[in-house]
């Protein structure tokens, strides 16, 4: 399964653009468009955490592209629970 890490790619670009918090103008201009483009290279998305309009938007886009949406790590094929050493490789 391909892995897509929009945060690791987009957040540094947001910072360079002058973003100081999630949801400010530079963040909104950069983060979600990049994340949506990266979905073209993903097999699925993992939706974690609490309420987030942005995360819910990404889930909707992923679903519209026919991608799998997972809510827990253990639901992802080949993924094992985190251990003290981190997530074990597949």
PyMOL Python script that loads the backbone (N, CA, C, O; Angstrom):
from pymol import cmd

cmd.read_pdbstr("""\
ATOM      1  N   UNK A   1       0.844  -1.170   0.000  1.00  0.00           N
ATOM      2  CA  UNK A   1       0.000   0.000   0.000  1.00  0.00           C
ATOM      3  C   UNK A   1       0.890   1.235   0.000  1.00  0.00           C
ATOM      4  O   UNK A   1       1.859   1.310   0.756  1.00  0.00           O
ATOM      5  N   UNK A   2       0.567   2.182  -0.832  1.00  0.00           N
ATOM      6  CA  UNK A   2       1.300   3.447  -0.839  1.00  0.00           C
ATOM      7  C   UNK A   2       0.962   4.232   0.412  1.00  0.00           C
ATOM      8  O   UNK A   2      -0.126   4.099   0.973  1.00  0.00           O
ATOM      9  N   UNK A   3       1.879   5.026   0.828  1.00  0.00           N
ATOM     10  CA  UNK A   3       1.619   5.888   1.980  1.00  0.00           C
ATOM     11  C   UNK A   3       1.702   7.337   1.517  1.00  0.00           C
ATOM     12  O   UNK A   3       2.549   7.690   0.696  1.00  0.00           O
ATOM     13  N   UNK A   4       0.836   8.148   2.037  1.00  0.00           N
ATOM     14  CA  UNK A   4       0.774   9.547   1.628  1.00  0.00           C
ATOM     15  C   UNK A   4       0.838  10.412   2.887  1.00  0.00           C
ATOM     16  O   UNK A   4      -0.055  10.345   3.732  1.00  0.00           O
ATOM     17  N   UNK A   5       1.846  11.189   3.010  1.00  0.00           N
ATOM     18  CA  UNK A   5       2.054  11.998   4.208  1.00  0.00           C
ATOM     19  C   UNK A   5       2.016  13.479   3.842  1.00  0.00           C
ATOM     20  O   UNK A   5       3.057  14.127   3.740  1.00  0.00           O
ATOM     21  N   UNK A   6       0.820  14.003   3.646  1.00  0.00           N
ATOM     22  CA  UNK A   6       0.666  15.400   3.237  1.00  0.00           C
ATOM     23  C   UNK A   6       1.278  16.352   4.248  1.00  0.00           C
ATOM     24  O   UNK A   6       1.882  17.356   3.870  1.00  0.00           O
ATOM     25  N   UNK A   7       1.128  16.047   5.524  1.00  0.00           N
ATOM     26  CA  UNK A   7       1.633  16.965   6.549  1.00  0.00           C
ATOM     27  C   UNK A   7       3.142  17.144   6.442  1.00  0.00           C
ATOM     28  O   UNK A   7       3.645  18.266   6.519  1.00  0.00           O
ATOM     29  N   UNK A   8       3.858  16.053   6.266  1.00  0.00           N
ATOM     30  CA  UNK A   8       5.314  16.125   6.198  1.00  0.00           C
ATOM     31  C   UNK A   8       5.812  16.896   4.996  1.00  0.00           C
ATOM     32  O   UNK A   8       6.909  17.453   5.019  1.00  0.00           O
ATOM     33  N   UNK A   9       5.020  16.930   3.960  1.00  0.00           N
ATOM     34  CA  UNK A   9       5.404  17.636   2.749  1.00  0.00           C
ATOM     35  C   UNK A   9       4.903  19.072   2.739  1.00  0.00           C
ATOM     36  O   UNK A   9       5.651  19.995   2.417  1.00  0.00           O
ATOM     37  N   UNK A  10       3.634  19.260   3.093  1.00  0.00           N
ATOM     38  CA  UNK A  10       3.001  20.572   2.964  1.00  0.00           C
ATOM     39  C   UNK A  10       3.330  21.526   4.112  1.00  0.00           C
ATOM     40  O   UNK A  10       3.464  22.729   3.887  1.00  0.00           O
ATOM     41  N   UNK A  11       3.461  21.017   5.329  1.00  0.00           N
ATOM     42  CA  UNK A  11       3.679  21.923   6.462  1.00  0.00           C
ATOM     43  C   UNK A  11       4.945  22.764   6.340  1.00  0.00           C
ATOM     44  O   UNK A  11       4.898  23.957   6.642  1.00  0.00           O
ATOM     45  N   UNK A  12       6.078  22.200   5.912  1.00  0.00           N
ATOM     46  CA  UNK A  12       7.252  23.069   5.731  1.00  0.00           C
ATOM     47  C   UNK A  12       7.010  24.167   4.692  1.00  0.00           C
ATOM     48  O   UNK A  12       7.502  25.284   4.846  1.00  0.00           O
ATOM     49  N   UNK A  13       6.259  23.855   3.641  1.00  0.00           N
ATOM     50  CA  UNK A  13       5.948  24.871   2.641  1.00  0.00           C
ATOM     51  C   UNK A  13       5.040  25.953   3.219  1.00  0.00           C
ATOM     52  O   UNK A  13       5.202  27.133   2.910  1.00  0.00           O
ATOM     53  N   UNK A  14       4.099  25.558   4.046  1.00  0.00           N
ATOM     54  CA  UNK A  14       3.222  26.532   4.716  1.00  0.00           C
ATOM     55  C   UNK A  14       4.054  27.471   5.581  1.00  0.00           C
ATOM     56  O   UNK A  14       3.846  28.684   5.581  1.00  0.00           O
ATOM     57  N   UNK A  15       4.997  26.891   6.316  1.00  0.00           N
ATOM     58  CA  UNK A  15       5.865  27.691   7.183  1.00  0.00           C
ATOM     59  C   UNK A  15       6.666  28.700   6.349  1.00  0.00           C
ATOM     60  O   UNK A  15       6.763  29.872   6.712  1.00  0.00           O
ATOM     61  N   UNK A  16       7.231  28.243   5.241  1.00  0.00           N
ATOM     62  CA  UNK A  16       8.003  29.142   4.371  1.00  0.00           C
ATOM     63  C   UNK A  16       7.139  30.260   3.807  1.00  0.00           C
ATOM     64  O   UNK A  16       7.630  31.355   3.533  1.00  0.00           O
ATOM     65  N   UNK A  17       5.856  29.982   3.634  1.00  0.00           N
ATOM     66  CA  UNK A  17       4.937  30.985   3.104  1.00  0.00           C
ATOM     67  C   UNK A  17       4.464  31.968   4.167  1.00  0.00           C
ATOM     68  O   UNK A  17       3.731  32.910   3.866  1.00  0.00           O
ATOM     69  N   UNK A  18       4.887  31.746   5.420  1.00  0.00           N
ATOM     70  CA  UNK A  18       4.522  32.668   6.484  1.00  0.00           C
ATOM     71  C   UNK A  18       3.396  32.207   7.378  1.00  0.00           C
ATOM     72  O   UNK A  18       2.923  32.975   8.215  1.00  0.00           O
ATOM     73  N   UNK A  19       2.956  30.982   7.225  1.00  0.00           N
ATOM     74  CA  UNK A  19       1.892  30.467   8.089  1.00  0.00           C
ATOM     75  C   UNK A  19       2.395  30.341   9.521  1.00  0.00           C
ATOM     76  O   UNK A  19       3.509  29.873   9.760  1.00  0.00           O
ATOM     77  N   UNK A  20       1.569  30.759  10.464  1.00  0.00           N
ATOM     78  CA  UNK A  20       1.930  30.642  11.878  1.00  0.00           C
ATOM     79  C   UNK A  20       0.967  29.748  12.653  1.00  0.00           C
ATOM     80  O   UNK A  20       1.223  29.413  13.810  1.00  0.00           O
ATOM     81  N   UNK A  21      -0.149  29.358  12.013  1.00  0.00           N
ATOM     82  CA  UNK A  21      -1.087  28.450  12.672  1.00  0.00           C
ATOM     83  C   UNK A  21      -1.980  27.789  11.630  1.00  0.00           C
ATOM     84  O   UNK A  21      -2.193  28.317  10.538  1.00  0.00           O
ATOM     85  N   UNK A  22      -2.488  26.638  11.991  1.00  0.00           N
ATOM     86  CA  UNK A  22      -3.417  25.937  11.122  1.00  0.00           C
ATOM     87  C   UNK A  22      -4.635  26.817  10.887  1.00  0.00           C
ATOM     88  O   UNK A  22      -5.219  27.353  11.829  1.00  0.00           O
ATOM     89  N   UNK A  23      -5.008  26.958   9.634  1.00  0.00           N
ATOM     90  CA  UNK A  23      -6.195  27.724   9.286  1.00  0.00           C
ATOM     91  C   UNK A  23      -5.952  29.164   8.902  1.00  0.00           C
ATOM     92  O   UNK A  23      -6.883  29.851   8.482  1.00  0.00           O
ATOM     93  N   UNK A  24      -4.699  29.652   9.035  1.00  0.00           N
ATOM     94  CA  UNK A  24      -4.462  31.027   8.589  1.00  0.00           C
ATOM     95  C   UNK A  24      -4.380  31.045   7.058  1.00  0.00           C
ATOM     96  O   UNK A  24      -4.362  29.988   6.428  1.00  0.00           O
ATOM     97  N   UNK A  25      -4.331  32.227   6.468  1.00  0.00           N
ATOM     98  CA  UNK A  25      -4.408  32.352   5.006  1.00  0.00           C
ATOM     99  C   UNK A  25      -3.307  31.566   4.275  1.00  0.00           C
ATOM    100  O   UNK A  25      -3.624  30.838   3.335  1.00  0.00           O
ATOM    101  N   UNK A  26      -2.024  31.681   4.667  1.00  0.00           N
ATOM    102  CA  UNK A  26      -1.014  30.896   3.948  1.00  0.00           C
ATOM    103  C   UNK A  26      -1.244  29.392   4.062  1.00  0.00           C
ATOM    104  O   UNK A  26      -1.044  28.659   3.093  1.00  0.00           O
ATOM    105  N   UNK A  27      -1.663  28.928   5.239  1.00  0.00           N
ATOM    106  CA  UNK A  27      -1.949  27.507   5.434  1.00  0.00           C
ATOM    107  C   UNK A  27      -3.050  27.053   4.483  1.00  0.00           C
ATOM    108  O   UNK A  27      -2.890  26.059   3.773  1.00  0.00           O
ATOM    109  N   UNK A  28      -4.167  27.779   4.467  1.00  0.00           N
ATOM    110  CA  UNK A  28      -5.302  27.391   3.633  1.00  0.00           C
ATOM    111  C   UNK A  28      -4.964  27.438   2.145  1.00  0.00           C
ATOM    112  O   UNK A  28      -5.488  26.643   1.365  1.00  0.00           O
ATOM    113  N   UNK A  29      -4.107  28.349   1.756  1.00  0.00           N
ATOM    114  CA  UNK A  29      -3.735  28.477   0.350  1.00  0.00           C
ATOM    115  C   UNK A  29      -2.854  27.324  -0.115  1.00  0.00           C
ATOM    116  O   UNK A  29      -2.865  26.973  -1.295  1.00  0.00           O
ATOM    117  N   UNK A  30      -2.092  26.731   0.802  1.00  0.00           N
ATOM    118  CA  UNK A  30      -1.095  25.731   0.422  1.00  0.00           C
ATOM    119  C   UNK A  30      -1.460  24.318   0.848  1.00  0.00           C
ATOM    120  O   UNK A  30      -1.399  23.397   0.033  1.00  0.00           O
ATOM    121  N   UNK A  31      -1.839  24.127   2.104  1.00  0.00           N
ATOM    122  CA  UNK A  31      -1.927  22.780   2.657  1.00  0.00           C
ATOM    123  C   UNK A  31      -2.934  21.889   1.932  1.00  0.00           C
ATOM    124  O   UNK A  31      -2.556  20.837   1.417  1.00  0.00           O
ATOM    125  N   UNK A  32      -4.176  22.276   1.882  1.00  0.00           N
ATOM    126  CA  UNK A  32      -5.208  21.394   1.328  1.00  0.00           C
ATOM    127  C   UNK A  32      -5.053  21.154  -0.171  1.00  0.00           C
ATOM    128  O   UNK A  32      -5.259  20.027  -0.621  1.00  0.00           O
ATOM    129  N   UNK A  33      -4.695  22.177  -0.968  1.00  0.00           N
ATOM    130  CA  UNK A  33      -4.462  21.870  -2.388  1.00  0.00           C
ATOM    131  C   UNK A  33      -3.333  20.849  -2.595  1.00  0.00           C
ATOM    132  O   UNK A  33      -3.440  19.978  -3.459  1.00  0.00           O
ATOM    133  N   UNK A  34      -2.266  20.951  -1.816  1.00  0.00           N
ATOM    134  CA  UNK A  34      -1.179  19.976  -1.935  1.00  0.00           C
ATOM    135  C   UNK A  34      -1.668  18.609  -1.490  1.00  0.00           C
ATOM    136  O   UNK A  34      -1.422  17.611  -2.168  1.00  0.00           O
ATOM    137  N   UNK A  35      -2.351  18.552  -0.367  1.00  0.00           N
ATOM    138  CA  UNK A  35      -2.845  17.274   0.149  1.00  0.00           C
ATOM    139  C   UNK A  35      -3.785  16.616  -0.857  1.00  0.00           C
ATOM    140  O   UNK A  35      -3.726  15.402  -1.052  1.00  0.00           O
ATOM    141  N   UNK A  36      -4.645  17.394  -1.491  1.00  0.00           N
ATOM    142  CA  UNK A  36      -5.568  16.828  -2.473  1.00  0.00           C
ATOM    143  C   UNK A  36      -4.821  16.284  -3.682  1.00  0.00           C
ATOM    144  O   UNK A  36      -5.198  15.243  -4.221  1.00  0.00           O
ATOM    145  N   UNK A  37      -3.773  16.966  -4.115  1.00  0.00           N
ATOM    146  CA  UNK A  37      -2.971  16.459  -5.236  1.00  0.00           C
ATOM    147  C   UNK A  37      -2.248  15.175  -4.855  1.00  0.00           C
ATOM    148  O   UNK A  37      -2.131  14.260  -5.670  1.00  0.00           O
ATOM    149  N   UNK A  38      -1.767  15.105  -3.629  1.00  0.00           N
ATOM    150  CA  UNK A  38      -1.065  13.904  -3.187  1.00  0.00           C
ATOM    151  C   UNK A  38      -1.988  12.687  -3.122  1.00  0.00           C
ATOM    152  O   UNK A  38      -1.527  11.552  -3.240  1.00  0.00           O
ATOM    153  N   UNK A  39      -3.277  12.916  -2.936  1.00  0.00           N
ATOM    154  CA  UNK A  39      -4.225  11.802  -2.895  1.00  0.00           C
ATOM    155  C   UNK A  39      -4.214  10.991  -4.189  1.00  0.00           C
ATOM    156  O   UNK A  39      -4.584   9.817  -4.188  1.00  0.00           O
ATOM    157  N   UNK A  40      -3.795  11.607  -5.283  1.00  0.00           N
ATOM    158  CA  UNK A  40      -3.711  10.900  -6.558  1.00  0.00           C
ATOM    159  C   UNK A  40      -2.723   9.729  -6.479  1.00  0.00           C
ATOM    160  O   UNK A  40      -2.774   8.819  -7.306  1.00  0.00           O
ATOM    161  N   UNK A  41      -1.829   9.753  -5.488  1.00  0.00           N
ATOM    162  CA  UNK A  41      -0.783   8.742  -5.353  1.00  0.00           C
ATOM    163  C   UNK A  41      -0.996   7.846  -4.132  1.00  0.00           C
ATOM    164  O   UNK A  41      -0.084   7.125  -3.728  1.00  0.00           O
ATOM    165  N   UNK A  42      -2.181   7.886  -3.551  1.00  0.00           N
ATOM    166  CA  UNK A  42      -2.459   7.138  -2.329  1.00  0.00           C
ATOM    167  C   UNK A  42      -3.471   6.029  -2.586  1.00  0.00           C
ATOM    168  O   UNK A  42      -4.303   6.109  -3.490  1.00  0.00           O
ATOM    169  N   UNK A  43      -3.371   5.002  -1.767  1.00  0.00           N
ATOM    170  CA  UNK A  43      -4.343   3.916  -1.802  1.00  0.00           C
ATOM    171  C   UNK A  43      -5.475   4.155  -0.807  1.00  0.00           C
ATOM    172  O   UNK A  43      -6.566   3.603  -0.951  1.00  0.00           O
ATOM    173  N   UNK A  44      -5.210   4.979   0.196  1.00  0.00           N
ATOM    174  CA  UNK A  44      -6.199   5.238   1.226  1.00  0.00           C
ATOM    175  C   UNK A  44      -5.715   6.321   2.159  1.00  0.00           C
ATOM    176  O   UNK A  44      -4.587   6.802   2.053  1.00  0.00           O
ATOM    177  N   UNK A  45      -6.590   6.697   3.077  1.00  0.00           N
ATOM    178  CA  UNK A  45      -6.249   7.711   4.077  1.00  0.00           C
ATOM    179  C   UNK A  45      -6.599   7.203   5.474  1.00  0.00           C
ATOM    180  O   UNK A  45      -7.501   6.383   5.647  1.00  0.00           O
ATOM    181  N   UNK A  46      -5.880   7.698   6.442  1.00  0.00           N
ATOM    182  CA  UNK A  46      -6.136   7.379   7.845  1.00  0.00           C
ATOM    183  C   UNK A  46      -6.673   8.635   8.504  1.00  0.00           C
ATOM    184  O   UNK A  46      -5.974   9.643   8.605  1.00  0.00           O
ATOM    185  N   UNK A  47      -7.922   8.570   8.954  1.00  0.00           N
ATOM    186  CA  UNK A  47      -8.557   9.719   9.629  1.00  0.00           C
ATOM    187  C   UNK A  47      -8.466   9.473  11.125  1.00  0.00           C
ATOM    188  O   UNK A  47      -9.113   8.570  11.656  1.00  0.00           O
ATOM    189  N   UNK A  48      -7.657  10.283  11.800  1.00  0.00           N
ATOM    190  CA  UNK A  48      -7.459  10.151  13.243  1.00  0.00           C
ATOM    191  C   UNK A  48      -7.765  11.481  13.908  1.00  0.00           C
ATOM    192  O   UNK A  48      -7.902  12.511  13.247  1.00  0.00           O
ATOM    193  N   UNK A  49      -7.867  11.440  15.205  1.00  0.00           N
ATOM    194  CA  UNK A  49      -8.015  12.666  15.975  1.00  0.00           C
ATOM    195  C   UNK A  49      -9.455  13.115  16.098  1.00  0.00           C
ATOM    196  O   UNK A  49     -10.393  12.423  15.703  1.00  0.00           O
ATOM    197  N   UNK A  50      -9.587  14.280  16.652  1.00  0.00           N
ATOM    198  CA  UNK A  50     -10.901  14.829  16.935  1.00  0.00           C
ATOM    199  C   UNK A  50     -11.478  15.613  15.780  1.00  0.00           C
ATOM    200  O   UNK A  50     -11.095  15.413  14.627  1.00  0.00           O
ATOM    201  N   UNK A  51     -12.397  16.503  16.090  1.00  0.00           N
ATOM    202  CA  UNK A  51     -13.065  17.282  15.062  1.00  0.00           C
ATOM    203  C   UNK A  51     -12.073  18.108  14.236  1.00  0.00           C
ATOM    204  O   UNK A  51     -11.178  18.753  14.781  1.00  0.00           O
ATOM    205  N   UNK A  52     -12.250  18.074  12.929  1.00  0.00           N
ATOM    206  CA  UNK A  52     -11.409  18.860  12.026  1.00  0.00           C
ATOM    207  C   UNK A  52     -12.117  18.979  10.692  1.00  0.00           C
ATOM    208  O   UNK A  52     -12.308  17.987   9.989  1.00  0.00           O
ATOM    209  N   UNK A  53     -12.506  20.197  10.345  1.00  0.00           N
ATOM    210  CA  UNK A  53     -13.155  20.413   9.052  1.00  0.00           C
ATOM    211  C   UNK A  53     -12.212  20.038   7.921  1.00  0.00           C
ATOM    212  O   UNK A  53     -12.638  19.454   6.925  1.00  0.00           O
ATOM    213  N   UNK A  54     -10.932  20.369   8.065  1.00  0.00           N
ATOM    214  CA  UNK A  54      -9.957  20.060   7.030  1.00  0.00           C
ATOM    215  C   UNK A  54      -9.797  18.564   6.835  1.00  0.00           C
ATOM    216  O   UNK A  54      -9.765  18.084   5.702  1.00  0.00           O
ATOM    217  N   UNK A  55      -9.695  17.822   7.934  1.00  0.00           N
ATOM    218  CA  UNK A  55      -9.553  16.366   7.832  1.00  0.00           C
ATOM    219  C   UNK A  55     -10.814  15.755   7.231  1.00  0.00           C
ATOM    220  O   UNK A  55     -10.735  14.836   6.415  1.00  0.00           O
ATOM    221  N   UNK A  56     -11.965  16.259   7.630  1.00  0.00           N
ATOM    222  CA  UNK A  56     -13.219  15.757   7.063  1.00  0.00           C
ATOM    223  C   UNK A  56     -13.298  16.058   5.565  1.00  0.00           C
ATOM    224  O   UNK A  56     -13.819  15.252   4.793  1.00  0.00           O
ATOM    225  N   UNK A  57     -12.785  17.208   5.161  1.00  0.00           N
ATOM    226  CA  UNK A  57     -12.741  17.570   3.737  1.00  0.00           C
ATOM    227  C   UNK A  57     -11.856  16.581   2.977  1.00  0.00           C
ATOM    228  O   UNK A  57     -12.215  16.143   1.884  1.00  0.00           O
ATOM    229  N   UNK A  58     -10.706  16.229   3.545  1.00  0.00           N
ATOM    230  CA  UNK A  58      -9.808  15.293   2.879  1.00  0.00           C
ATOM    231  C   UNK A  58     -10.447  13.907   2.770  1.00  0.00           C
ATOM    232  O   UNK A  58     -10.267  13.224   1.762  1.00  0.00           O
ATOM    233  N   UNK A  59     -11.185  13.490   3.791  1.00  0.00           N
ATOM    234  CA  UNK A  59     -11.891  12.207   3.739  1.00  0.00           C
ATOM    235  C   UNK A  59     -12.917  12.243   2.609  1.00  0.00           C
ATOM    236  O   UNK A  59     -13.038  11.276   1.858  1.00  0.00           O
ATOM    237  N   UNK A  60     -13.647  13.329   2.479  1.00  0.00           N
ATOM    238  CA  UNK A  60     -14.640  13.443   1.408  1.00  0.00           C
ATOM    239  C   UNK A  60     -13.986  13.369   0.035  1.00  0.00           C
ATOM    240  O   UNK A  60     -14.496  12.700  -0.864  1.00  0.00           O
ATOM    241  N   UNK A  61     -12.863  14.052  -0.126  1.00  0.00           N
ATOM    242  CA  UNK A  61     -12.151  14.014  -1.408  1.00  0.00           C
ATOM    243  C   UNK A  61     -11.651  12.594  -1.673  1.00  0.00           C
ATOM    244  O   UNK A  61     -11.784  12.084  -2.785  1.00  0.00           O
ATOM    245  N   UNK A  62     -11.079  11.961  -0.655  1.00  0.00           N
ATOM    246  CA  UNK A  62     -10.584  10.591  -0.806  1.00  0.00           C
ATOM    247  C   UNK A  62     -11.720   9.646  -1.203  1.00  0.00           C
ATOM    248  O   UNK A  62     -11.557   8.820  -2.101  1.00  0.00           O
ATOM    249  N   UNK A  63     -12.855   9.764  -0.544  1.00  0.00           N
ATOM    250  CA  UNK A  63     -13.998   8.909  -0.865  1.00  0.00           C
ATOM    251  C   UNK A  63     -14.481   9.147  -2.288  1.00  0.00           C
ATOM    252  O   UNK A  63     -14.861   8.204  -2.983  1.00  0.00           O
ATOM    253  N   UNK A  64     -14.469  10.400  -2.723  1.00  0.00           N
ATOM    254  CA  UNK A  64     -14.916  10.701  -4.088  1.00  0.00           C
ATOM    255  C   UNK A  64     -13.976  10.102  -5.125  1.00  0.00           C
ATOM    256  O   UNK A  64     -14.373   9.880  -6.269  1.00  0.00           O
ATOM    257  N   UNK A  65     -12.739   9.842  -4.734  1.00  0.00           N
ATOM    258  CA  UNK A  65     -11.755   9.211  -5.619  1.00  0.00           C
ATOM    259  C   UNK A  65     -11.754   7.692  -5.466  1.00  0.00           C
ATOM    260  O   UNK A  65     -10.968   7.003  -6.116  1.00  0.00           O
ATOM    261  N   UNK A  66     -12.623   7.174  -4.617  1.00  0.00           N
ATOM    262  CA  UNK A  66     -12.710   5.739  -4.423  1.00  0.00           C
ATOM    263  C   UNK A  66     -11.630   5.155  -3.525  1.00  0.00           C
ATOM    264  O   UNK A  66     -11.391   3.947  -3.550  1.00  0.00           O
ATOM    265  N   UNK A  67     -10.974   6.000  -2.732  1.00  0.00           N
ATOM    266  CA  UNK A  67      -9.914   5.533  -1.844  1.00  0.00           C
ATOM    267  C   UNK A  67     -10.503   4.958  -0.556  1.00  0.00           C
ATOM    268  O   UNK A  67     -11.591   5.338  -0.124  1.00  0.00           O
ATOM    269  N   UNK A  68      -9.768   4.049   0.030  1.00  0.00           N
ATOM    270  CA  UNK A  68     -10.161   3.500   1.331  1.00  0.00           C
ATOM    271  C   UNK A  68      -9.963   4.566   2.405  1.00  0.00           C
ATOM    272  O   UNK A  68      -9.018   5.353   2.342  1.00  0.00           O
ATOM    273  N   UNK A  69     -10.852   4.586   3.383  1.00  0.00           N
ATOM    274  CA  UNK A  69     -10.716   5.483   4.528  1.00  0.00           C
ATOM    275  C   UNK A  69     -10.674   4.611   5.775  1.00  0.00           C
ATOM    276  O   UNK A  69     -11.601   3.847   6.048  1.00  0.00           O
ATOM    277  N   UNK A  70      -9.586   4.737   6.525  1.00  0.00           N
ATOM    278  CA  UNK A  70      -9.392   3.962   7.744  1.00  0.00           C
ATOM    279  C   UNK A  70      -9.527   4.885   8.946  1.00  0.00           C
ATOM    280  O   UNK A  70      -9.189   6.067   8.883  1.00  0.00           O
ATOM    281  N   UNK A  71     -10.025   4.325  10.036  1.00  0.00           N
ATOM    282  CA  UNK A  71     -10.210   5.106  11.267  1.00  0.00           C
ATOM    283  C   UNK A  71      -9.262   4.657  12.373  1.00  0.00           C
ATOM    284  O   UNK A  71      -9.098   5.354  13.375  1.00  0.00           O
ATOM    285  N   UNK A  72      -8.633   3.484  12.192  1.00  0.00           N
ATOM    286  CA  UNK A  72      -7.700   2.963  13.188  1.00  0.00           C
ATOM    287  C   UNK A  72      -6.520   2.332  12.460  1.00  0.00           C
ATOM    288  O   UNK A  72      -6.683   1.758  11.383  1.00  0.00           O
ATOM    289  N   UNK A  73      -5.334   2.437  13.047  1.00  0.00           N
ATOM    290  CA  UNK A  73      -4.139   1.848  12.445  1.00  0.00           C
ATOM    291  C   UNK A  73      -4.318   0.363  12.169  1.00  0.00           C
ATOM    292  O   UNK A  73      -3.908  -0.135  11.120  1.00  0.00           O
ATOM    293  N   UNK A  74      -4.928  -0.339  13.111  1.00  0.00           N
ATOM    294  CA  UNK A  74      -5.047  -1.787  12.950  1.00  0.00           C
ATOM    295  C   UNK A  74      -5.998  -2.177  11.820  1.00  0.00           C
ATOM    296  O   UNK A  74      -6.042  -3.349  11.448  1.00  0.00           O
ATOM    297  N   UNK A  75      -6.750  -1.247  11.269  1.00  0.00           N
ATOM    298  CA  UNK A  75      -7.621  -1.535  10.134  1.00  0.00           C
ATOM    299  C   UNK A  75      -6.884  -1.486   8.793  1.00  0.00           C
ATOM    300  O   UNK A  75      -7.396  -1.959   7.779  1.00  0.00           O
ATOM    301  N   UNK A  76      -5.693  -0.917   8.796  1.00  0.00           N
ATOM    302  CA  UNK A  76      -4.907  -0.795   7.564  1.00  0.00           C
ATOM    303  C   UNK A  76      -4.223  -2.133   7.293  1.00  0.00           C
ATOM    304  O   UNK A  76      -3.492  -2.634   8.147  1.00  0.00           O
ATOM    305  N   UNK A  77      -4.452  -2.718   6.111  1.00  0.00           N
ATOM    306  CA  UNK A  77      -3.821  -4.000   5.800  1.00  0.00           C
ATOM    307  C   UNK A  77      -2.299  -3.919   5.937  1.00  0.00           C
ATOM    308  O   UNK A  77      -1.662  -3.017   5.393  1.00  0.00           O
ATOM    309  N   UNK A  78      -1.730  -4.873   6.672  1.00  0.00           N
ATOM    310  CA  UNK A  78      -0.287  -4.940   6.841  1.00  0.00           C
ATOM    311  C   UNK A  78       0.263  -4.062   7.939  1.00  0.00           C
ATOM    312  O   UNK A  78       1.469  -4.072   8.188  1.00  0.00           O
ATOM    313  N   UNK A  79      -0.585  -3.305   8.601  1.00  0.00           N
ATOM    314  CA  UNK A  79      -0.121  -2.416   9.669  1.00  0.00           C
ATOM    315  C   UNK A  79      -0.325  -3.106  11.014  1.00  0.00           C
ATOM    316  O   UNK A  79      -1.344  -3.759  11.239  1.00  0.00           O
ATOM    317  N   UNK A  80       0.643  -2.957  11.895  1.00  0.00           N
ATOM    318  CA  UNK A  80       0.531  -3.522  13.234  1.00  0.00           C
ATOM    319  C   UNK A  80       0.509  -2.392  14.240  1.00  0.00           C
ATOM    320  O   UNK A  80       0.914  -1.268  13.942  1.00  0.00           O
ATOM    321  N   UNK A  81       0.037  -2.698  15.426  1.00  0.00           N
ATOM    322  CA  UNK A  81      -0.028  -1.677  16.473  1.00  0.00           C
ATOM    323  C   UNK A  81       1.353  -1.177  16.829  1.00  0.00           C
ATOM    324  O   UNK A  81       2.340  -1.908  16.743  1.00  0.00           O
ATOM    325  N   UNK A  82       1.407   0.065  17.224  1.00  0.00           N
ATOM    326  CA  UNK A  82       2.667   0.667  17.636  1.00  0.00           C
ATOM    327  C   UNK A  82       3.187  -0.028  18.885  1.00  0.00           C
ATOM    328  O   UNK A  82       2.420  -0.407  19.770  1.00  0.00           O
ATOM    329  N   UNK A  83       4.469  -0.182  18.936  1.00  0.00           N
ATOM    330  CA  UNK A  83       5.126  -0.762  20.100  1.00  0.00           C
ATOM    331  C   UNK A  83       6.109   0.271  20.624  1.00  0.00           C
ATOM    332  O   UNK A  83       6.251   1.330  20.014  1.00  0.00           O
ATOM    333  N   UNK A  84       6.797   0.003  21.736  1.00  0.00           N
ATOM    334  CA  UNK A  84       7.750   0.993  22.245  1.00  0.00           C
ATOM    335  C   UNK A  84       8.784   1.411  21.206  1.00  0.00           C
ATOM    336  O   UNK A  84       9.312   2.521  21.276  1.00  0.00           O
ATOM    337  N   UNK A  85       9.080   0.542  20.245  1.00  0.00           N
ATOM    338  CA  UNK A  85      10.040   0.883  19.190  1.00  0.00           C
ATOM    339  C   UNK A  85       9.402   1.522  17.970  1.00  0.00           C
ATOM    340  O   UNK A  85      10.098   1.808  16.995  1.00  0.00           O
ATOM    341  N   UNK A  86       8.098   1.752  17.998  1.00  0.00           N
ATOM    342  CA  UNK A  86       7.398   2.350  16.864  1.00  0.00           C
ATOM    343  C   UNK A  86       6.577   1.324  16.122  1.00  0.00           C
ATOM    344  O   UNK A  86       6.389   0.206  16.602  1.00  0.00           O
ATOM    345  N   UNK A  87       6.090   1.691  14.966  1.00  0.00           N
ATOM    346  CA  UNK A  87       5.280   0.796  14.164  1.00  0.00           C
ATOM    347  C   UNK A  87       6.205  -0.177  13.455  1.00  0.00           C
ATOM    348  O   UNK A  87       7.162   0.237  12.802  1.00  0.00           O
ATOM    349  N   UNK A  88       5.929  -1.444  13.576  1.00  0.00           N
ATOM    350  CA  UNK A  88       6.760  -2.471  12.958  1.00  0.00           C
ATOM    351  C   UNK A  88       6.567  -2.446  11.442  1.00  0.00           C
ATOM    352  O   UNK A  88       5.465  -2.172  10.966  1.00  0.00           O
ATOM    353  N   UNK A  89       7.604  -2.723  10.694  1.00  0.00           N
ATOM    354  CA  UNK A  89       7.478  -2.761   9.229  1.00  0.00           C
ATOM    355  C   UNK A  89       6.595  -3.924   8.790  1.00  0.00           C
ATOM    356  O   UNK A  89       6.416  -4.896   9.525  1.00  0.00           O
ATOM    357  N   UNK A  90       6.048  -3.811   7.587  1.00  0.00           N
ATOM    358  CA  UNK A  90       5.191  -4.875   7.047  1.00  0.00           C
ATOM    359  C   UNK A  90       6.019  -6.008   6.527  1.00  0.00           C
ATOM    360  O   UNK A  90       5.474  -6.995   6.033  1.00  0.00           O
TER     361      UNK A  90
END
""", "prot")
cmd.dss("prot")
cmd.show_as("cartoon", "prot")
cmd.util.cbc("prot")
cmd.orient("prot")
